[in-house]
Amino acid sequence: MNSRSQRFAKLGCVSGIILGVLAIVGCTPSATDTPGWKIPPNPEIVNFQRADAEVVTQTLVAPPFLPEHEQVADGPPRLVKIRMDIVEREVEIAPDVFVWQMAFNNSVPGPVPVVHQYDWVELTLHNGAGDEASFTLNDGSNPNFREHNIDFHASTGALGGGGLTRIQPGEEVVLTWRAVKAGLFVYHCAPPGVVPYHVVTGGNGAILVLPREGLRDGYGDPIRYDRAFHFGEQDYYVPKNDDGSWKRSSNFATQMGDMLRVMDGLVPTHVVFNGQTGALTEDIRLEAQVGETILMLHSQANYPSWPHLIGGHGDWVWPYGKFNNLPDEGLETWDVVPGGTAAAVYTFEQEGTYAYLNHNLIMAFVKDAKAFIHVEGGWDNELMEQSSPPTAIE
């Protein structure tokens, strides 16, 4: 055997040893090598026809809450009708900081529709609040100036529906599409030429597409949650006047030029949950009980984020928010890519106030990308105890 052959023979022996060790130790499992975890699609469900689907209407609610829904589908696919009104509105996102937002259903982020995989979504989209809107504008006006549309990342074709939903102020459109993928998906306004401006002024939200059998953990066992919260994270790019004060514009259209110049620097001036500073730490109280399992949904349409629950964990985490992928277990911090989502469940074991935040701590504390969850139900000293109080050092 020549020297080259000897080298390849040695390499083969080393490779065999490495593969043997890996076989003994094991690698991180995927859904495809975890027996029984991956559920193949049911052909009867996949091939079910829209003409035969039961038609239901879902009443959307303002985030961080979700509309009433079943966690497990109890029949064949349905056609779920929803309505969204696009509103251009001025909001004080922080003290003395005013932004004209592009808001779906008068909220930032927009509402979270909930359907099951292989359901159809029939959206009626209004550019401006009509008489049937489920909310009232603060001043009763309808001040829209710009063209709007919607791009559902969960949908298939026509730029996510954006190419079929372009509407001018005072117009409406109806779009029907099938939710063929399971997960939490971003949607956002995406009119040609000005997509980023509409997104960073609040024109985004998320849709929850549950697996028909419901959520499952890494062992294939069912997960049932008691409450669900949507943490919609928003980055803003607010211009300043020459004297350093925050600039205020007269409407959504006139604001755009100055804001685009700030956006060009790629550094947000404000990062918040639920549209404005203090929304989920002061204005809206999120509550839970010890022993309850909470589904934490996170979306960011434009900027990366790293969710973390101070005092808790992600018992099971879908880092990209897609439920047909095997979830990770016991994470401390996970990630959300720009234009993406994450989902996690946690069962609370101790009472107290928990902080759910972006663990880029500059975004959480210098900005305001954080929320509080207030938990009641008792304290377990076996999990944590102050063994002795603070005393002076002798």
N, C-alpha and C positions, 0 to 999 in steps of 0.2 A: 504494500500500500504506500503510495507516494505521500509527501507531506501535506499536499492539499486535501487528499482524501482523508488523512488522519485528522486534519482540522475540522472537516465537515462531520466526521464520525464523533469527535469530541463534542461539537456543537449539538449534534443530534442527541447525545447522551444528556447534556445539560438541559436541553429543551424538554426532554422526557421527564427529567427530575422536576423541573419547574411546573410542568403540567400536572405531574402527580401530586405535588404539594398543593397546587391550586384546587385539585379535585378533592383533596382531604380537607383543606381549610375552608373552601367554598368562596364564592364570589357574591357580590351584591346581586340578589335575584331580580329578574325583570318579570313583567306580567306573563311573558311567553314561557319562562322556565319555572313558574310557580304553578304546580298542578292544580287544576280546578279553579284558578282565579279568573282567568279570562273567559268571559261568557260570549260565545259566538252569537251574532245577530239572528233573531228569529225571522225566517223568510216570510212568514205570514205578516209580521209587523212591518218589515222592510217594504213588502210589496202591497201593503194596504193602500187603497186608493182614497184620495182626498174627497171624492164625491160621496164616499160612504162614511166619512168622519162625522162624529158628533160635534156640533158647533157650540162653544161655550164662550162667555165674555168674562174677561178678567179685569177687575177693578184695581188699577195700579195705586200704589201708595208712595209717599215721599220717603226717601232713604233717611236714615240707615236701615229702615225696616223693609220687610218683604210682604207682598200680598199673601192672603191665605192660599195654601196649596197642600196637595198630598205629596208625601215623600216617595211613595211607590205608586206607579201607574196602576189603576184598577180596571183597565179595559184596553181596547184598541186605541190607536192614535186619534187624537182630537184636533180640531181646528180651533185655536185659541185667538179670540178677537181682542185686540187692545187698541187704545187710542193715545196718541201723544200730541201735545200742542207745543210748538216752539215759541219761546218768548224771549225777546230782547229786553233786558231789565237792568237797572242800575242797583247795585248792592254795595253796602259798606263792608268790605271783606275783612277789614281791620280798622282800628280807630283812625279816622280821617283819611282812609284809603278807599276810594270808590272805583268800582269797575263795572262797566257795562258787560253783563254776562249774556251768553247764548245758552238758554236753559230749556231742557226738555221737561215739560209739565211743571214749569216754574220752580225747578229745583236743580241744584248742582251738588252731586251728579244727578243725572236723570234717574227715574224709577227703575226698579229691577223686575222685569217680567219673569215669570217662572213657568216653564213648560217641561215636558219630558222628551227624551230623545225620540225622534221620528214623528213628533207632533208637528202641525203646521201653525205658523204665526201669521195672522192677518192684521196688519197694522194700518190704521187710518192716521195719517200724519198731516197736521195743520201748521201752516206758517202763520202764526198768530193765534191767540186764544179765541175759539169760537164760543157760541152760546152753550154748547154741551160740555165745556171744560169742567173738570172736577176740582178746580181751584179758582180763586179770585185774585186778580192782580191788585197790588197795594193801592194803586190810584185808579183802577178800573179802566185803564187805557190799553191800547193795542199798538205799541210803538215800533213794530218791526220795520226795518229798512232794507234788509238784505235777503238774497236767495239762500235757502237752506235745503238740506237733504239728510239722509241717514245711511251709514255704512255699518251693517251688522257683521262683525268678524265671524259669527257663527253660521252665516248663510253662504250660499253657493251661487256665484255668477254675478254679472252686472256690477262689478266693483262693490260687492257686498250689499247690493241694493241701491248704492249711491247713484248709479247711472239711471235708475228708474224712478227716483223720488225727488228730483230737482223741482222745487216749487218756489214761486215768488210770493211776496207778502200778500196775504188774502187768499192764497190757493191751498188746496188740499190734494192728497194723493192716497191711494190704497195699494199696499204691497203685500203679497202673500208669498211666504217661503217656508221650506221644510228644515227643521232642526235635526240634521243628520249626525251631528257630533255632540257628545255629552261633555259638559263642563261649564265653567263661568267664562263668558266671552265679553269683550269690550264692544260697545257700539259708539259711534261718534258722527258728528256732522262733518261733511267732506265736500263742500262745493268746490268746483275746479278753480285752482289758482290761489285759494285762501284757506286751504285745509288747516294749517297749523293755527291760524288766528282763531278759527271757530273752536278748535279743540282746547286751546289754552285760555279761552274765556268761558269755559264750562260746558261746551257742547259735547258731552260724553256721558256714558253710563255703562251698565253691564246687564246682560241677560243670563239667567241661570237655566241651563238645560240639564235636568237630572237624568241619570240612567233610569230606565223603566223599572228596574228592580231596586232602585234606591242606591244609596252610598254603601260601600263595603270597605272594610279595613284590609290590611296587607295579608290577612289570613283568609279572606273571603267571607268573613262574618259581617252581618248587616250592621250599619251605623244608623242610629236614629237620633236626631238632634231635637232639643227642646226649644231653642230659639236660634234665630239667624240674624246677623248684622252685616251690613255692607259698608265697608270702609272705602269710600271713593276718594282717592287722593288727587288733589288738583294743584298744579303749578301755575303761578301767575307771573306776568312780566309788566309791571306797572311803571310808566314813565314818571320823571320828576320835572318840576319847574326849575328855572335857573337859580332860585333861592333855596333849592333843596327840598321844598315841599312836594307832596304827591300831586301829580297833575290830574285834573278832573275834566272829563269830556262831556259834550252835550248829548251824545247818543252813540249807539253801537258802531255806526259807520265812521263818524269823525274821530273816534278813539283809535282806529286801526293803524294809521300811519305812525303815530308816536310809539304805539306798542310794538309794532314790527321792528322798529329800531332797537328796542330793548331785547326783543326775542333773538335778534341777530347775535347777541353776546352769549346765548345759550345758558345764562345763569338766571334762575328765577329769583324774583324779589320776594315772593311769598309762596309757601307750600303749606296746604291746609287739608284737613279732612272735612267732607260734607260742605264744601264751598266757601267757608269763611272761618276766621280765627275764633276759637272757642266753641265751635258748633257742637262738638261731641265731648267737651270737657265742662262746659258751662250751660249751654242752651238746651241740649237734649241729654237726658239722663238714661244711660244704658244700664240695665239691671239683670241680675241672674241669681240663682240659688245654688248653694253647695249641693253637689250631686247632679246638677244639670249639665248637659252637653250642649255646647254652643258652636254653631257653624260660623266661622269668621271668613267673610268674603272680601277680597281686596282687589281693586282695579286701579290702574294708572295708564291713562291713554297716551302719555307723552314722555314720561320721565321714569327712570328706574327707582325702585324702592326695596327696602329690606325689612319686612314686618317682624315684630318681636312682641311677645306678651310678657311684660315684666311681672314676675311672680308666678308665671305659668309656663306652658310649653305648647307646642303643636303635637298633640297626641298622634294624630295622623295628618299629614300635609301633602297636598297636591301642589307642588311648587309652581306649575304652570296652569293650575286650575282645571285640569282635564281629567275627568273621573274614570275614564277607561284605561288610564295609566296607573300602575301600582303605586300607592301612596308611600311616602317616607314616614318613619316612625320616630317620635320623640325629638323633634327638632327644636332648637332654641331660637333660631332666626332662619327665615327663608327669603326667597327673592321674587320680585315682580319685574318682568322686563317691560320696557316702554311699549305701550300698545298691548299689554297683556294683563294677566290676572294671577292670583293664587287663592287657594282655599285650604282651610285647616279646621279641625275640630279639637276642642279641649273640654274635658270634664272637670269642673272646678271642685277642689278638695278643701279649700280654706276660704273663710270669709275675708273681706277686706276690699280695698280699691285697687284694681289692676290697671296698669297703663298699657294700652295697645298702641304701638307707635312704629314709625320708620326709624330703624336703628342706625341710620346715618343721623347721629344725634344732633347735628347742626340743623337738619331738616325738622327734627322733632321739637327742639327747645329754642333755637335761635329763630327758626320759622315756627310752624305750629302743626306739624304732621303727627298728631297724637289724639287719642281718645281715652276716656276712663270707663271701666266697667265696674259697677258697684255690686259686690256679691255679699249676700247674707246667708246665715245658716250654721254658724258655729266654727270653733277653732279646734284643731287637732294638735296637741302638743307633741305627739309622736312624729309629726312631720316637721314642726319647727317650734322652738321655745327659746325665749330669752333666759338663759340659765342664771344670769345675774345681771342686775341693772348697772348702768354706767356709774362708776365711782372714781374718785380722784386717784391719780397714780401716786403712790407713796415713794 
